Amino acid sequence: MRRIHLGLGLACALTASVTAATVTVETVARRGDPVPGRSAAFVFWGESFLRPPAVNDAGEIVFRARSASATDFNFGEAKGIYVKRPGLPLAVLVDTTTDSAGNPTFPVPGQPAGTRFLDFGAPLLNNAGDVVFRASFSGGEGLYAVKTTGGPIVKLADTGDAAPGGGGALFENFNNALLSSSLNGLTLAALNDAGQVAFFARFNALGTSGLYGTTVAGGPVVRLADGLETVTPTNVPGTPGAFRDVRPEISLNAAGIVAFRGSLGPAPSFRGGVFTVPVDGSSPPDTRAFRLQTAPGGTAQFGDNFTDQDINDAGVVVFRNELTNVVSFSSGLYAVDPSGTLTRIVDTLGGIAIPNRPIGSTFDSLFLGPINAAGQMAFFARIANSGIVNDQGLYVSDATGTPPSELAARDTVPPGLAPPARLIAFDDGLSAAVSDAGHMVFAATGVDEVGGPLRGLYFFDACEGTLNRIADSVTSSTVLGGSFTGPGTQKFSVYQDGPARAGGYRGLNAANDVAFLAQFSNLDFGIYVARVSVAGGGALAITCPPDVTLECPADTSPANTGEATASGCGTVTVSFADLSTPGCGDTETITRIWTASDGSANVTCNQIITVVDTMPPVLSGVPADAIVECDAVPPPATVTASDDCDAAPTVALTETTPPGCPVGSVITRTWTATDACGNTTSASQSITVQDTTPPVATAGLTLIGDGDKEGSLDFDDDEGMFVVEASCADNCDGVTGCAGGTTLSAVIQCGTQSFPVPAGQLIEIELEKENKCEIEMENGKLEVEGTNVQLIVTCTDAAGNQATAVATPVGLSPDNDDETENDD
């Protein structure tokens, strides 16, 4: 049985007015601030660039920074990874320092005692508080994990380990530079909330690339793909081949699926594609898009160059590709779902309307941003044929190919400023960070209200469709405490590029916290978090009512089992659908799938409603206990049962009858009703069997002749031959086991004498007037002479009930002769 119920509920009403988001900026760390745990300051010196911080949904922020040491004259020789947890002071997770004896503060796990870290890549962070980072040490480098709460550092892999599947070759490094130990960039890994890790590494003297999986617990490392041409993906269009190269851009979703790009042989060709593989290596890589495959939306074919791939938790992969067999330098952005269906998002081939640009304008070059759970993403595009020099902008679309909308463009007036202020360029061609609610963050440059250079960081409120200023060069002195007016590299940095979000680099969390880096003039910098409060309340979210167990029959409506609550932007509707798995009787297990929708995205949660039957059936018609005579035991009654959860429960009868005659015992009849769920109920009737009825005794003396002429009816009137008639009849004789339970006693009594006789005994009786009695047995015949002769029959049944019958000889008169007279 499968039942579908649908219901709707309003969780968040759409307001008619537009309310600007409120932004509060907090400083995490500034140049010159003291480093936690020691008397030194954060510095910015000798760095070609800095990486922005990462933030998780708990609001924890991690970042790499340099600081002064005791001997470097504030050049920033010491490096570390630091964490800021809500409500707690800044703390160090790992650094390169030593104590006064030269022992490392944080020894390198898996290396000899005294080995210290030398430098760190930018850390990854998940919602479980796991931090993964790349680090160098004297003679090597490795990947490590630690919790935001501190504690032991766990080695995941280092250059002393053999690369799985590498023929014994050791890991050479964990970065994209051949035989290089440069750690200025990212940790080339991806981390999900389950603590699974995918990472890029090179091994052997040739620097062969590989992709590997492990966990933050330091579990075994498994090979996912490498360049040895021994791993062959499935579903390769055309000629199959094995990997000759894998690239370091890695994305990993909550289900443990890694999206990556690589190239296949056979040699000497390199055929590029986008692939997915389980991070635990449980199945081989699968091809999601491949060179010379026809791109959706036209006749163009995919070229070798795939970039910007990312994967969301639904398994949808997005990527950029430089197309072939069309105009040179043509490219497109595409999505492919788990079934392999490809969708064009946009391309540069024309025919796609660009918002706020004249007809005939075309996208010229494209850079894809990360994809959120609802399939939304932003992308950077340069625009041709618009009549605007160096035209460019940020646009929003989704994995279904919805026509793009403008997020910000070259002529957008920056929020908080008035014309002639305008935006001009967007952070070196990067896109925008995106949350699951569709909110976005991006950096841009332009001109301010007086024509001076403008740098800014902006938040797009998807609830209201408005841009909001987090900070810019106009407000930086007040809001951030730093200035962009002097020399040096100056920028806002927030993680917003392709695989950053799924990889564990995230600048925008579900609570609309934006973690960012500001590089000011004169080597000044700061790490900040902006707390953005939007009118709609943030990410689309749903909370299910608790699971419930109900007794059958049950009211399973939401009014009785609870309703889901949801929050998000604008009008959020809540609906549900029931999937019922039948159980015993009328029981069932209902999976109630609650869905919250804001019109552009859906989120779901499941409530389990279990309808059980723990109540037994009810018996009807069970008779009362009874006491009956042995020959009046009633037949079993017709007993029925009813049950709230079973229309036809079964009724079974068992009867306990003692062996032999039941008199004096109890017969127990038990009726048991059982429903479809195995619940039972029983009721019994006790029948006490008794025998209070005495038997019927029969006595008779049948005259068959005179005493001298047996068999003749010619006899004297005082003498005759008789046959004893004696029998018993009892009401229990016909009851099984009771036959023969009655005893018979027959005696001939004469005066004070008696003689036992059986039925059928021949008796010669001579009556005398005189009061005397003689009884003797002669030749099998009993002779009785006397007065008052009678046959007494006594019957006694098994219960001790007795009955007596008496018979006297009939047809004789006492002898009148003298006693001495010889009658013979």
NUVO-875029 format. One line per 8 residues: number of its first residue (from 1); their letters; for each residue x, z, y of C-alpha. Coordinates in steps of 0.25 Angstrom, whole numbers, plus 5000, padded with zeros to 4 digits. Example, Ala and Ser with C-alpha at 12.3 -4.5 7.8 and 13.67 -1.06 7.14 Angstrom:
% NUVO-875029
1	AS	5049:5031:4982 | 5055:5029:4996 .
***
This chain:
% NUVO-875029
1	MRRIHLGL	5000:5000:5000 | 5006:4996:5014 | 4998:5000:5026 | 5002:4996:5040 | 4996:5005:5052 | 4999:5001:5066 | 4998:5010:5078 | 5003:5009:5093 .
9	GLACALTA	5007:5020:5102 | 5012:5020:5117 | 5025:5028:5118 | 5030:5024:5131 | 5021:5018:5142 | 5027:5007:5151 | 5027:5011:5166 | 5024:5002:5177 .
17	SVTAATVT	5035:5005:5186 | 5050:5003:5184 | 5058:5015:5184 | 5073:5014:5185 | 5081:5021:5175 | 5089:5033:5179 | 5104:5034:5177 | 5113:5046:5176 .
25	VETVARRG	5128:5044:5175 | 5136:5055:5168 | 5152:5055:5168 | 5158:5056:5154 | 5172:5055:5158 | 5180:5050:5170 | 5194:5047:5173 | 5201:5060:5176 .
33	DPVPGRSA	5191:5069:5169 | 5197:5079:5159 | 5199:5075:5145 | 5191:5084:5135 | 5200:5095:5129 | 5213:5093:5137 | 5218:5092:5151 | 5219:5077:5154 .
41	AFVFWGES	5210:5067:5161 | 5204:5054:5157 | 5212:5042:5163 | 5211:5027:5163 | 5224:5021:5163 | 5230:5009:5155 | 5217:5005:5149 | 5214:4990:5149 .
49	FLRPPAVN	5199:4994:5148 | 5190:5006:5144 | 5179:5006:5134 | 5166:5012:5138 | 5160:5025:5131 | 5150:5024:5119 | 5137:5032:5119 | 5127:5036:5108 .
57	DAGEIVFR	5113:5040:5108 | 5116:5054:5109 | 5123:5052:5122 | 5137:5054:5116 | 5148:5046:5123 | 5162:5043:5118 | 5173:5035:5124 | 5188:5033:5124 .
65	ARSASATD	5197:5037:5136 | 5211:5039:5140 | 5216:5052:5146 | 5229:5058:5151 | 5239:5064:5142 | 5250:5074:5145 | 5261:5064:5146 | 5254:5051:5151 .
73	FNFGEAKG	5252:5054:5166 | 5237:5051:5165 | 5239:5037:5159 | 5229:5040:5149 | 5238:5041:5136 | 5228:5050:5129 | 5216:5043:5123 | 5203:5049:5117 .
81	IYVKRPGL	5189:5047:5113 | 5179:5056:5120 | 5164:5060:5119 | 5154:5065:5128 | 5142:5071:5121 | 5129:5075:5129 | 5130:5089:5135 | 5145:5091:5130 .
89	PLAVLVDT	5158:5089:5137 | 5167:5077:5135 | 5175:5079:5122 | 5186:5072:5115 | 5184:5066:5101 | 5198:5061:5099 | 5211:5058:5107 | 5225:5055:5107 .
97	TTDSAGNP	5231:5069:5111 | 5240:5078:5105 | 5242:5093:5106 | 5254:5100:5111 | 5261:5099:5098 | 5258:5084:5097 | 5247:5085:5087 | 5236:5075:5089 .
105	TFPVPGQP	5223:5082:5094 | 5216:5072:5085 | 5224:5068:5073 | 5221:5054:5067 | 5214:5056:5054 | 5220:5049:5042 | 5234:5049:5049 | 5246:5058:5047 .
113	AGTRFLDF	5245:5072:5055 | 5249:5070:5069 | 5244:5056:5071 | 5236:5055:5084 | 5227:5045:5090 | 5233:5035:5100 | 5221:5028:5106 | 5206:5025:5103 .
121	GAPLLNNA	5196:5014:5104 | 5183:5015:5110 | 5174:5024:5101 | 5161:5020:5094 | 5149:5030:5095 | 5137:5031:5086 | 5124:5040:5088 | 5129:5049:5077 .
129	GDVVFRAS	5141:5053:5086 | 5151:5046:5078 | 5163:5040:5085 | 5172:5029:5080 | 5185:5025:5086 | 5197:5017:5084 | 5210:5024:5087 | 5225:5021:5086 .
137	FSGGEGLY	5236:5031:5081 | 5251:5029:5079 | 5252:5018:5069 | 5238:5014:5067 | 5223:5015:5071 | 5210:5018:5065 | 5195:5021:5066 | 5190:5035:5067 .
145	AVKTTGGP	5177:5042:5069 | 5173:5056:5075 | 5160:5062:5080 | 5156:5064:5094 | 5156:5079:5091 | 5171:5078:5087 | 5176:5083:5074 | 5186:5076:5064 .
153	IVKLADTG	5190:5061:5067 | 5187:5052:5055 | 5196:5041:5051 | 5188:5028:5047 | 5200:5019:5045 | 5214:5017:5050 | 5226:5008:5049 | 5231:5015:5037 .
161	DAAPGGGG	5219:5011:5029 | 5218:4999:5020 | 5207:4989:5025 | 5196:4988:5014 | 5197:4974:5007 | 5210:4972:5015 | 5219:4971:5002 | 5226:4984:5006 .
169	ALFENFNN	5229:4980:5020 | 5228:4992:5031 | 5219:4991:5043 | 5228:4986:5054 | 5219:4990:5066 | 5205:4992:5070 | 5204:4983:5083 | 5203:4968:5086 .
177	ALLSSSLN	5218:4966:5090 | 5226:4960:5079 | 5237:4971:5076 | 5234:4978:5089 | 5231:4993:5091 | 5224:4991:5105 | 5213:5001:5106 | 5208:4998:5120 .
185	GLTLAALN	5195:4992:5114 | 5184:4996:5105 | 5184:5003:5092 | 5181:4990:5083 | 5170:4997:5075 | 5155:4999:5074 | 5148:5012:5072 | 5133:5015:5069 .
193	DAGQVAFF	5125:5028:5069 | 5127:5030:5054 | 5142:5031:5056 | 5145:5018:5049 | 5157:5011:5055 | 5161:4996:5055 | 5175:4993:5060 | 5185:4981:5063 .
201	ARFNALGT	5199:4982:5058 | 5211:4973:5055 | 5220:4974:5043 | 5232:4968:5037 | 5244:4962:5045 | 5235:4950:5049 | 5225:4959:5056 | 5213:4954:5047 .
209	SGLYGTTV	5200:4959:5052 | 5190:4967:5045 | 5177:4974:5046 | 5175:4988:5040 | 5164:4999:5038 | 5165:5014:5037 | 5159:5027:5042 | 5162:5037:5052 .
217	AGGPVVRL	5164:5047:5040 | 5177:5039:5037 | 5170:5033:5024 | 5177:5021:5017 | 5180:5009:5024 | 5173:4996:5019 | 5177:4982:5022 | 5165:4974:5028 .
225	ADGLETVT	5173:4961:5031 | 5187:4956:5034 | 5195:4944:5037 | 5201:4943:5023 | 5191:4932:5019 | 5186:4941:5007 | 5172:4946:5013 | 5162:4935:5013 .
233	PTNVPGTP	5149:4937:5021 | 5135:4933:5016 | 5126:4922:5022 | 5137:4914:5028 | 5131:4900:5032 | 5138:4889:5026 | 5152:4891:5019 | 5154:4906:5015 .
241	GAFRDVRP	5167:4912:5019 | 5174:4926:5020 | 5178:4933:5033 | 5191:4929:5039 | 5189:4938:5051 | 5180:4949:5057 | 5178:4953:5071 | 5178:4966:5078 .
249	EISLNAAG	5165:4966:5084 | 5156:4975:5075 | 5142:4980:5076 | 5135:4990:5067 | 5121:4994:5066 | 5114:5006:5061 | 5111:5000:5048 | 5126:4999:5045 .
257	IVAFRGSL	5127:4983:5047 | 5139:4978:5054 | 5138:4965:5063 | 5152:4958:5065 | 5157:4944:5067 | 5168:4937:5058 | 5173:4924:5053 | 5173:4918:5039 .
265	GPAPSFRG	5182:4909:5032 | 5186:4901:5024 | 5199:4899:5031 | 5203:4893:5040 | 5189:4894:5047 | 5184:4906:5054 | 5168:4905:5054 | 5162:4916:5063 .
273	GVFTVPVD	5149:4924:5061 | 5142:4937:5063 | 5140:4946:5051 | 5134:4959:5046 | 5139:4969:5035 | 5135:4983:5031 | 5145:4992:5036 | 5146:4999:5023 .
281	GSSPPDTR	5150:4986:5016 | 5139:4986:5007 | 5136:4971:5008 | 5145:4959:5013 | 5144:4954:5027 | 5132:4945:5030 | 5132:4933:5040 | 5123:4934:5052 .
289	AFRLQTAP	5128:4922:5060 | 5139:4912:5057 | 5147:4900:5062 | 5139:4887:5063 | 5126:4893:5060 | 5115:4887:5069 | 5112:4897:5080 | 5098:4899:5083 .
297	GGTAQFGD	5091:4893:5095 | 5098:4879:5093 | 5108:4870:5085 | 5120:4878:5090 | 5129:4884:5079 | 5136:4897:5079 | 5151:4896:5082 | 5162:4905:5077 .
305	NFTDQDIN	5162:4915:5088 | 5152:4926:5086 | 5153:4938:5095 | 5145:4950:5101 | 5138:4953:5088 | 5129:4966:5087 | 5119:4971:5077 | 5107:4981:5079 .
313	DAGVVVFR	5101:4991:5070 | 5091:4980:5065 | 5102:4972:5060 | 5101:4961:5071 | 5114:4955:5075 | 5117:4948:5088 | 5129:4940:5091 | 5135:4930:5101 .
321	NELTNVVS	5140:4916:5096 | 5147:4904:5102 | 5140:4892:5097 | 5145:4879:5092 | 5141:4865:5091 | 5135:4867:5106 | 5141:4867:5120 | 5154:4875:5120 .
329	FSSGLYAV	5154:4889:5123 | 5139:4891:5119 | 5135:4904:5114 | 5123:4912:5110 | 5118:4926:5106 | 5111:4927:5093 | 5104:4938:5084 | 5103:4938:5069 .
337	DPSGTLTR	5094:4947:5062 | 5096:4953:5048 | 5089:4942:5041 | 5098:4932:5047 | 5089:4926:5058 | 5097:4921:5070 | 5091:4922:5084 | 5096:4916:5097 .
345	IVDTLGGI	5097:4926:5108 | 5102:4917:5119 | 5113:4906:5119 | 5120:4897:5129 | 5114:4884:5125 | 5103:4884:5135 | 5088:4885:5135 | 5087:4900:5137 .
353	AIPNRPIG	5081:4905:5150 | 5090:4914:5157 | 5082:4924:5165 | 5083:4923:5180 | 5091:4910:5179 | 5087:4896:5182 | 5083:4886:5171 | 5095:4879:5165 .
361	STFDSLFL	5104:4892:5166 | 5110:4895:5152 | 5118:4906:5146 | 5132:4903:5146 | 5140:4914:5139 | 5134:4926:5131 | 5138:4940:5127 | 5129:4948:5118 .
369	GPINAAGQ	5127:4963:5120 | 5123:4973:5109 | 5109:4972:5102 | 5100:4984:5102 | 5090:4989:5091 | 5079:4980:5096 | 5087:4968:5096 | 5090:4968:5112 .
377	MAFFARIA	5103:4964:5118 | 5109:4960:5131 | 5119:4948:5133 | 5128:4944:5144 | 5127:4929:5148 | 5134:4920:5158 | 5124:4910:5163 | 5126:4895:5166 .
385	NSGIVNDQ	5118:4885:5175 | 5112:4896:5183 | 5118:4893:5196 | 5125:4907:5197 | 5140:4907:5196 | 5145:4916:5184 | 5130:4919:5181 | 5129:4929:5170 .
393	GLYVSDAT	5119:4941:5166 | 5115:4950:5155 | 5102:4947:5147 | 5094:4953:5137 | 5088:4947:5124 | 5086:4952:5110 | 5088:4947:5095 | 5075:4939:5095 .
401	GTPPSELA	5080:4930:5106 | 5071:4935:5117 | 5074:4927:5129 | 5084:4934:5138 | 5081:4943:5149 | 5090:4946:5161 | 5097:4960:5161 | 5106:4957:5173 .
409	ARDTVPPG	5112:4945:5179 | 5122:4940:5189 | 5112:4941:5200 | 5105:4955:5196 | 5105:4965:5207 | 5112:4978:5202 | 5102:4990:5200 | 5104:5000:5212 .
417	LAPPARLI	5109:4989:5221 | 5103:4978:5230 | 5106:4964:5232 | 5116:4958:5235 | 5122:4967:5224 | 5121:4959:5211 | 5127:4959:5197 | 5137:4948:5193 .
425	AFDDGLSA	5144:4950:5180 | 5141:4959:5168 | 5153:4966:5162 | 5162:4955:5157 | 5151:4948:5149 | 5147:4960:5141 | 5132:4963:5139 | 5124:4975:5140 .
433	AVSDAGHM	5122:4988:5131 | 5108:4989:5126 | 5100:5001:5120 | 5090:5000:5109 | 5079:5002:5121 | 5085:4989:5127 | 5092:4996:5139 | 5105:4990:5143 .
441	VFAATGVD	5118:4993:5150 | 5128:4984:5156 | 5139:4983:5166 | 5140:4972:5177 | 5147:4968:5190 | 5142:4962:5203 | 5142:4965:5218 | 5136:4976:5225 .
449	EVGGPLRG	5127:4977:5237 | 5139:4974:5247 | 5145:4963:5238 | 5156:4972:5232 | 5159:4972:5217 | 5149:4979:5208 | 5150:4985:5194 | 5139:4992:5187 .
457	LYFFDACE	5133:4997:5175 | 5118:4995:5173 | 5107:5000:5164 | 5095:4991:5160 | 5082:4999:5158 | 5075:4991:5147 | 5062:5000:5150 | 5061:4995:5164 .
465	GTLNRIAD	5069:4982:5164 | 5078:4987:5175 | 5093:4988:5178 | 5099:5002:5182 | 5112:5005:5188 | 5120:5015:5180 | 5132:5014:5189 | 5139:5004:5197 .
473	SVTSSTVL	5151:5002:5207 | 5141:5006:5218 | 5138:5019:5212 | 5150:5022:5204 | 5157:5032:5213 | 5144:5041:5214 | 5139:5039:5199 | 5152:5038:5192 .
481	GGSFTGPG	5163:5043:5201 | 5171:5031:5201 | 5173:5018:5209 | 5175:5003:5207 | 5181:5000:5220 | 5196:5000:5216 | 5205:4992:5207 | 5205:4992:5192 .
489	TQKFSVYQ	5196:4988:5181 | 5182:4992:5185 | 5169:4992:5176 | 5158:4998:5169 | 5159:4998:5154 | 5148:5001:5144 | 5147:4996:5129 | 5138:4984:5130 .
497	DGPARAGG	5145:4973:5121 | 5141:4967:5108 | 5144:4976:5096 | 5146:4988:5105 | 5132:4995:5103 | 5131:4993:5088 | 5146:4996:5086 | 5145:5010:5092 .
505	YRGLNAAN	5149:5006:5107 | 5137:5009:5115 | 5135:5012:5130 | 5120:5014:5130 | 5113:5023:5121 | 5098:5025:5117 | 5097:5036:5128 | 5101:5026:5139 .
513	DVAFLAQF	5115:5033:5141 | 5125:5023:5145 | 5140:5026:5143 | 5149:5018:5151 | 5163:5017:5157 | 5166:5015:5172 | 5180:5009:5175 | 5182:5012:5190 .
521	SNLDFGIY	5193:5007:5199 | 5207:5014:5199 | 5207:5017:5184 | 5195:5026:5185 | 5185:5027:5174 | 5173:5035:5169 | 5165:5036:5156 | 5150:5039:5160 .
529	VARVSVAG	5136:5040:5154 | 5124:5035:5161 | 5111:5042:5157 | 5100:5032:5159 | 5085:5036:5159 | 5076:5024:5158 | 5061:5025:5161 | 5057:5021:5147 .
537	GGALAITC	5065:5031:5140 | 5076:5023:5133 | 5077:5017:5120 | 5065:5013:5112 | 5063:5025:5102 | 5053:5030:5092 | 5051:5043:5085 | 5043:5044:5073 .
545	PPDVTLEC	5034:5056:5069 | 5040:5064:5058 | 5037:5060:5043 | 5024:5067:5038 | 5019:5070:5024 | 5004:5070:5023 | 4994:5074:5011 | 4985:5064:5006 .
553	PADTSPAN	4975:5060:5011 | 4982:5059:5024 | 4980:5054:5038 | 4993:5046:5041 | 4989:5041:5055 | 4999:5044:5066 | 4989:5054:5072 | 4992:5063:5060 .
561	TGEATASG	5007:5059:5056 | 5012:5058:5070 | 5016:5046:5080 | 5029:5040:5084 | 5034:5042:5098 | 5043:5031:5105 | 5050:5029:5118 | 5056:5018:5125 .
569	CGTVTVSF	5054:5008:5136 | 5041:5005:5142 | 5029:5004:5133 | 5033:5008:5119 | 5023:5006:5108 | 5023:5014:5095 | 5017:5008:5082 | 5018:5011:5067 .
577	ADLSTPGC	5016:5004:5054 | 5014:5011:5041 | 5020:5007:5028 | 5014:5015:5016 | 5020:5017:5003 | 5009:5021:4993 | 5011:5034:4985 | 5003:5041:4974 .
585	GDTETITR	4988:5041:4976 | 4985:5039:4991 | 4998:5044:4996 | 5008:5036:5003 | 5021:5035:5011 | 5019:5029:5025 | 5031:5024:5033 | 5026:5023:5047 .
593	IWTASDGS	5035:5014:5055 | 5033:5018:5069 | 5038:5007:5079 | 5040:5009:5094 | 5041:4996:5102 | 5043:4994:5117 | 5040:4979:5116 | 5054:4974:5114 .
601	ANVTCNQI	5060:4984:5103 | 5055:4992:5092 | 5060:5005:5086 | 5054:5011:5073 | 5054:5024:5065 | 5047:5028:5052 | 5038:5039:5049 | 5035:5043:5034 .
609	ITVVDTMP	5021:5048:5031 | 5020:5053:5017 | 5006:5055:5011 | 5007:5064:4999 | 4997:5070:4989 | 5000:5084:4985 | 4986:5088:4983 | 4980:5088:4969 .
617	PVLSGVPA	4967:5082:4965 | 4954:5091:4964 | 4947:5092:4951 | 4932:5093:4950 | 4923:5096:4938 | 4932:5106:4931 | 4922:5116:4923 | 4923:5131:4924 .
625	DAIVECDA	4928:5139:4913 | 4919:5142:4901 | 4916:5150:4889 | 4910:5143:4878 | 4906:5144:4863 | 4915:5137:4854 | 4905:5126:4851 | 4902:5124:4866 .
633	VPPPATVT	4915:5120:4872 | 4911:5109:4883 | 4918:5096:4884 | 4928:5094:4895 | 4922:5092:4909 | 4923:5079:4917 | 4933:5083:4928 | 4936:5074:4940 .
641	ASDDCDAA	4947:5075:4951 | 4948:5070:4966 | 4960:5069:4975 | 4963:5065:4989 | 4974:5056:4986 | 4970:5050:4973 | 4956:5043:4970 | 4957:5045:4955 .
649	PTVALTET	4965:5057:4951 | 4966:5059:4936 | 4960:5071:4928 | 4966:5075:4915 | 4960:5086:4905 | 4968:5094:4896 | 4962:5104:4886 | 4969:5116:4880 .
657	TPPGCPVG	4961:5120:4867 | 4968:5131:4858 | 4970:5126:4844 | 4959:5130:4833 | 4946:5136:4836 | 4944:5138:4851 | 4935:5150:4850 | 4942:5161:4858 .
665	SVITRTWT	4951:5152:4866 | 4950:5144:4879 | 4950:5129:4881 | 4957:5125:4894 | 4953:5112:4900 | 4962:5107:4911 | 4959:5095:4920 | 4971:5090:4928 .
673	ATDACGNT	4969:5080:4940 | 4981:5072:4944 | 4981:5063:4957 | 4990:5051:4959 | 5001:5059:4965 | 5002:5068:4953 | 4995:5080:4960 | 4987:5088:4949 .
681	TSASQSIT	4976:5098:4949 | 4971:5105:4936 | 4959:5114:4933 | 4955:5120:4920 | 4943:5125:4912 | 4944:5136:4902 | 4934:5136:4891 | 4934:5149:4883 .
689	VQDTTPPV	4928:5146:4869 | 4921:5158:4862 | 4912:5160:4850 | 4901:5170:4852 | 4891:5164:4842 | 4891:5170:4828 | 4890:5160:4817 | 4878:5158:4809 .
697	ATAGLTLI	4878:5164:4795 | 4869:5159:4783 | 4866:5166:4770 | 4858:5163:4759 | 4855:5166:4744 | 4849:5153:4737 | 4842:5156:4724 | 4846:5146:4714 .
705	GDGDKEGS	4841:5152:4701 | 4838:5165:4693 | 4850:5173:4688 | 4849:5169:4674 | 4846:5154:4675 | 4855:5149:4686 | 4849:5137:4692 | 4835:5140:4688 .
713	LDFDDDEG	4824:5144:4697 | 4818:5152:4686 | 4822:5165:4689 | 4818:5180:4689 | 4813:5185:4702 | 4823:5196:4703 | 4835:5187:4700 | 4841:5174:4705 .
721	MFVVEASC	4854:5165:4707 | 4858:5163:4721 | 4868:5155:4729 | 4875:5161:4741 | 4872:5153:4754 | 4882:5157:4765 | 4887:5150:4778 | 4892:5151:4792 .
729	ADNCDGVT	4890:5142:4804 | 4897:5145:4817 | 4896:5138:4831 | 4911:5136:4831 | 4912:5129:4818 | 4911:5115:4824 | 4922:5118:4834 | 4936:5112:4831 .
737	GCAGGTTL	4945:5122:4825 | 4934:5132:4823 | 4928:5127:4810 | 4929:5138:4799 | 4930:5149:4808 | 4918:5156:4803 | 4919:5165:4791 | 4908:5168:4781 .
745	SAVIQCGT	4906:5181:4773 | 4895:5181:4762 | 4892:5193:4753 | 4881:5197:4743 | 4876:5211:4747 | 4869:5220:4737 | 4867:5234:4741 | 4880:5239:4745 .
753	QSFPVPAG	4888:5228:4738 | 4892:5215:4743 | 4899:5203:4737 | 4905:5191:4745 | 4900:5178:4741 | 4903:5164:4745 | 4893:5154:4748 | 4887:5147:4736 .
761	QLIEIELE	4889:5160:4727 | 4880:5161:4716 | 4873:5175:4715 | 4863:5180:4705 | 4855:5190:4711 | 4846:5200:4704 | 4837:5209:4713 | 4835:5223:4709 .
769	KENKCEIE	4825:5233:4714 | 4835:5244:4712 | 4845:5247:4722 | 4857:5242:4716 | 4867:5231:4717 | 4876:5224:4708 | 4885:5212:4711 | 4895:5205:4702 .
777	MENGKLEV	4901:5191:4700 | 4900:5185:4687 | 4904:5171:4683 | 4905:5167:4698 | 4891:5172:4700 | 4887:5184:4708 | 4877:5193:4702 | 4870:5202:4711 .
785	EGTNVQLI	4860:5213:4706 | 4853:5222:4716 | 4845:5224:4728 | 4846:5219:4742 | 4855:5207:4739 | 4859:5199:4751 | 4869:5188:4755 | 4876:5192:4768 .
793	VTCTDAAG	4883:5180:4775 | 4892:5184:4787 | 4899:5173:4796 | 4910:5176:4806 | 4915:5166:4815 | 4929:5165:4821 | 4925:5173:4834 | 4920:5184:4825 .
801	NQATAVAT	4905:5181:4827 | 4897:5185:4814 | 4884:5181:4808 | 4877:5186:4796 | 4867:5181:4786 | 4860:5188:4775 | 4852:5182:4763 | 4845:5188:4752 .
809	PVGLSPDN	4841:5183:4739 | 4827:5176:4740 | 4817:5174:4728 | 4821:5187:4720 | 4813:5200:4718 | 4819:5213:4713 | 4820:5215:4698 | 4808:5224:4693 .
817	DDETENDD	4813:5226:4679 | 4819:5239:4675 | 4834:5240:4677 | 4836:5242:4662 | 4828:5230:4658 | 4836:5218:4652 | 4832:5206:4660 | 4840:5197:4652 .
***
